[in-house]
Structures are given as structure tokens and as C-alpha cells.
Amino acid sequence: YQRRVHGKQWYQRRVHGKQWYQRRVHGEFLLSGHTDVVNKVQVREDAGGNVMLWSASEDGTIRAWQTEGQMNLLETLTGHTNGVSGFGFVRTASGSKLISGGFDKTVQLYDVEKIEKRIRDIAEEMERIFREQQDAKRQKLQELKEQMALEASKKKKGKKGKK
């Protein structure tokens, strides 16, 4: 399914029931998961040295995106009942916070360290699952190779016995 947006070619795909738009331009991926206008974008490096892209939208959400590799959506923050007009990061005595203001006339406060820990935990779990899947594939491949070698040796013995 193709769609033109402001004269540019965009490709739409469905992931987990949500619409995602992706366009490849000069080797970079531009992603959008928001359902309305994006009001602010900011790049931030977390405590582990990972760089994330943060975006706020009229859809009432703030989203954190992976900036390396697949450019996946990492986290969606909700809390505003109307659009988010802006956000910023501050360091307090109790740690890093994300403060957002919205057109719902509220200010929301999010604990960035908890969000980043949740993102790291999810990434570690995904890496563990990936390793397990790779190990299972290697094991299955080894079993198939051994089975084929056994069958080949049986055929050789069968040919020798007929002579």
C-alpha cells in the first residue's frame, strides 16, 4: 500500500495493528508511529551511552526511538489527554526526569531512569530470546547433519553388502 504525503513517496505497513510509515532517504530511515502532528523531537544519550530519539505529538504521546540499526520504537509515554506541546529533560536530586506540557493544560513528570531501565531490560530479554533461538537452530542443524551422515554411512554399508 503506497501513500503520498506532501508530494513524497511513503510506504505504509501494519505492525501489531498500528500503522507505521517508513521512507528510505539517502541511507537513513524516517519513521513515524504518531497518529497526529509531531511538535518536538530531541536526541538524548542515556546512561549506557545509547542514543535515543524522543518525539512529542498532538496524539498525546511521547515516544522514544532507537537510533541505531532498525530504528525501532522503544517506548510510548502516555498521560496527556490532548496533544503534547513540548518536553524537556532535567536532572534532579532524585535522578533524571522528563517534563512535558500539553494542550490538556497539564504538566506530566516521568522518571527517565526507570524508562531507560525498562528499555534496557526489554532489550536484554530480546537478546536472550534471540540467542536461544540461534542456539536451537544450530542444534537442529547439527542434528540434521548427523542424521544425514548416518544415512549416508548406512547406504554405503548396504551397497558393500550387496556386492
C-alpha positions as CSV (number, residue, x, y, z in Angstrom):
1,Y,0.0,0.0,0.0
2,Q,1.5,3.3,-1.1
3,R,0.5,6.8,0.0
4,R,1.7,10.2,-1.0
5,V,2.3,12.7,1.8
6,H,3.3,16.2,0.9
7,G,4.5,15.1,-2.6
8,K,6.8,12.5,-1.1
9,Q,6.5,8.7,-1.5
10,W,5.7,6.9,1.8
11,Y,5.2,3.2,2.3
12,Q,2.7,2.1,4.8
13,R,2.8,-1.2,6.7
14,R,0.9,-2.6,9.7
15,V,2.7,-3.8,12.8
16,H,0.7,-5.1,15.7
17,G,-2.4,-3.4,14.4
18,K,-0.8,0.1,14.3
19,Q,0.1,2.0,11.2
20,W,3.8,2.7,10.6
21,Y,5.3,4.8,7.9
22,Q,8.8,4.3,6.7
23,R,10.7,6.0,3.9
24,R,14.3,5.5,2.9
25,V,16.1,8.7,2.0
26,H,19.9,8.9,1.5
27,G,20.5,5.8,3.5
28,E,18.5,7.0,6.5
29,F,15.1,5.7,7.8
30,L,12.5,8.2,8.7
31,L,9.9,6.6,11.0
32,S,6.5,7.7,12.3
33,G,4.3,6.0,14.7
34,H,2.4,9.0,15.9
35,T,-1.2,9.4,14.7
36,D,-1.0,13.2,14.6
37,V,1.4,16.2,14.1
38,V,4.8,15.9,15.8
39,N,5.5,19.0,17.9
40,K,9.0,18.3,19.1
41,V,11.9,16.0,18.5
42,Q,15.0,15.7,20.7
43,V,18.1,13.4,20.7
44,R,19.4,12.2,24.1
45,E,22.1,9.9,25.2
46,D,21.2,7.6,28.1
47,A,23.4,6.5,31.0
48,G,24.6,3.5,29.0
49,G,25.7,5.6,26.0
50,N,22.8,4.6,23.8
51,V,21.4,7.5,21.7
52,M,17.7,7.7,21.5
53,L,15.4,10.0,19.6
54,W,12.4,11.3,21.6
55,S,9.3,12.8,19.9
56,A,6.1,14.5,21.2
57,S,2.9,14.7,19.3
58,E,-0.6,16.1,19.1
59,D,-1.8,12.5,19.7
60,G,-0.9,13.0,23.4
61,T,2.1,10.7,23.4
62,I,5.8,11.0,23.8
63,R,7.8,8.2,22.1
64,A,11.4,7.0,22.4
65,W,13.1,5.6,19.3
66,Q,16.2,3.5,18.8
67,T,18.6,5.5,16.6
68,E,20.9,2.6,15.5
69,G,20.1,-0.4,13.4
70,Q,16.3,-0.9,12.9
71,M,15.2,2.4,14.3
72,N,12.6,0.7,16.4
73,L,10.0,2.3,18.7
74,L,11.3,1.6,22.2
75,E,8.7,3.2,24.5
76,T,5.4,5.2,24.3
77,L,4.6,7.5,27.2
78,T,1.0,8.4,27.8
79,G,-0.6,10.6,30.4
80,H,-1.8,13.6,28.4
81,T,-5.4,13.6,27.3
82,N,-4.7,16.1,24.5
83,G,-1.6,16.9,22.4
84,V,1.8,17.3,23.9
85,S,3.2,20.8,23.2
86,G,6.7,20.2,24.3
87,F,9.0,18.4,26.7
88,G,12.5,18.6,28.2
89,F,14.9,16.6,30.3
90,V,16.1,17.8,33.7
91,R,18.4,16.4,36.3
92,T,17.1,16.5,39.9
93,A,18.4,15.2,43.2
94,S,16.3,12.1,42.6
95,G,17.6,11.5,39.1
96,S,16.7,12.4,35.5
97,K,13.2,13.4,34.7
98,L,11.3,14.2,31.5
99,I,8.8,17.0,32.0
100,S,6.1,17.6,29.4
101,G,3.4,20.2,28.9
102,G,0.3,19.5,27.0
103,F,-2.7,21.2,25.4
104,D,-4.8,19.5,28.1
105,K,-3.4,22.2,30.4
106,T,-1.3,19.7,32.5
107,V,2.4,19.1,33.1
108,Q,3.5,15.5,33.3
109,L,6.6,14.2,35.1
110,Y,8.3,10.9,34.0
111,D,11.2,9.1,35.7
112,V,13.7,8.8,32.8
113,E,15.9,6.3,34.7
114,K,13.0,3.9,35.2
115,I,12.0,4.2,31.5
116,E,15.6,3.6,30.3
117,K,16.0,0.7,32.7
118,R,12.7,-0.8,31.3
119,I,14.0,-0.3,27.8
120,R,17.4,-2.0,28.7
121,D,15.6,-4.9,30.4
122,I,13.4,-5.4,27.3
123,A,16.5,-5.2,25.0
124,E,18.3,-7.8,27.2
125,E,15.3,-10.1,27.2
126,M,15.0,-9.8,23.4
127,E,18.8,-10.5,23.0
128,R,18.4,-13.6,25.3
129,I,15.5,-14.9,23.2
130,F,17.4,-14.3,20.0
131,R,20.5,-16.2,21.4
132,E,18.2,-19.1,22.4
133,Q,16.6,-19.2,19.0
134,Q,20.0,-19.1,17.3
135,D,21.3,-21.9,19.6
136,A,18.2,-24.0,18.9
137,K,18.7,-23.5,15.1
138,R,22.4,-24.5,15.4
139,Q,21.4,-27.6,17.5
140,K,18.8,-28.6,14.9
141,L,21.3,-28.1,12.0
142,Q,23.8,-30.2,13.8
143,E,21.2,-33.0,14.4
144,L,20.3,-32.9,10.7
145,K,24.0,-33.1,9.6
146,E,24.5,-36.1,12.0
147,Q,21.3,-37.8,10.6
148,M,22.4,-37.3,7.0
149,A,25.9,-38.7,7.8
150,L,24.3,-41.7,9.5
151,E,22.0,-42.3,6.5
152,A,24.9,-41.9,4.1
153,S,27.0,-44.5,6.0
154,K,24.0,-46.9,6.1
155,K,23.7,-46.6,2.3
156,K,27.5,-47.3,1.8
157,K,27.2,-50.4,4.1
158,G,24.2,-51.5,2.1
159,K,26.0,-51.2,-1.2
160,K,29.0,-53.1,0.2
161,G,26.8,-55.9,1.5
162,K,25.1,-56.4,-1.9
163,K,28.5,-57.0,-3.7
